[in-house]
């Protein structure tokens, strides 16, 4: 009994030590766009509209490559658990080189494709030039952001989430100052906002690279590109890319359905989606802890420790989700007026947010198990499971339109999406097939 209690406390300390800084870093990331919006908003409505279109494209591009962080975390944590720090760093460097290559390809595509992409997203004639300007300048920061993703994965795999927090906060602060100086002080307009963000992003990348390079030199790890290692990193990332694209498809379908329900519905949907994403940051912080802890246990051939950590983190997910759900349900009357004064939009928001609140305990389990299986390197299953979930969600969302449902019905469909994910991930966790020990997942 005493041993079990000691083990529980140890797991709790580890989860908190990793999750709290991870949460801070996750929250700091979207603040980049908020700062840009606040500064550009004072230039005029066309500039702000252009920023909105460009920011959506840039965010989508970066989110597609989030596997650079996830796959690197799992691989580095395994090798760390196996007691081979040099190999862990070598694995991380391979992931960073993959990020550099992908960043160069994305940049090469983004510069000439900026005008048609902006047009595809339906920017107005007055907003489009500003969107193209912001997109082309900001694209220069995409390689840096992909390096940041991979390097963040390296540090998380090394059980270090404090450095990413420091870098994220410093980057946010630099971005805020540079935006004001370049937009208003230098008179560069929306291009100044983009240049401020690019400079902050490259500063973050430089900070991460400094930390990783120092660690590599300290342990005699070569920094040159290693083709087999880069290919291995890419291969591990493909299933997670499929998972991410499937998740993006779910969100796009939900937004497309909301847009067809009416102006009040789609306006309310954007608010609900924003709050849902904010709550997800808190739960994703536990998932990040899960990636690092599970990978380390499996690398150390500690299958039982991995099972214990998984069980404890699931409890954390349930409790955290329940607390967030209760807070959201109680806060709705105060929160809704902050976003809109339109009575029709408020009427849609109140019941939809209640659905989101009710689903939070389920979301807690889903995020945690997602992190556990990522930490185990179980990417192929995660890809298959998300594709199945997409197939289940799409007809449910389309049925909302066919049956004349409203926004609340759409968010019940999102609740079904989370329930299906919980069922598939829970089945996998109970099966134990994800438990493959060793420095490398065979």
Buried (B, 14 or more C-beta within 10 A) or exposed (E): EEEEEEBBEBBBEBBBBBBBBBBBBBBBBBBBBEBBBBBBEEBBEBBBBBBBBBBEBBBEBBBBBBBBBBBBBBBBBBBBBBEBBBBBBBBBBBBBBBBBBBBEEBBEBBEEBBBEBBEEBEBEEEBBBBBBBBBBBBBBBBBBBBBBBBBBBBBBBBBBBBBBBBBBBBBBBBBBEBBBEBBBEEEBBBBBBBBBBBBBBBBBBEBBBEBBBEBBEEBEBEBEBBEEBBEBBBEBBBBBBBBBBBBBBBBEBBBEBBEEBBEBBBBBBBBBBEBBEBBBBBBBBBBBBBBBBBBBBBBBEBBEBBBBBBEBBBBBBBEBBBBBBEBBBEBBEEBBEEBBEBEBBBBBBBBBBBBBBBBBBBBBBBBBBBBBBBBBBBBBBBBBBBBBBBEBBBEBBBBBBEEEBBBBBBBBBBBBBBBBBBBBBBEBBEEEEBBBBBBBBE
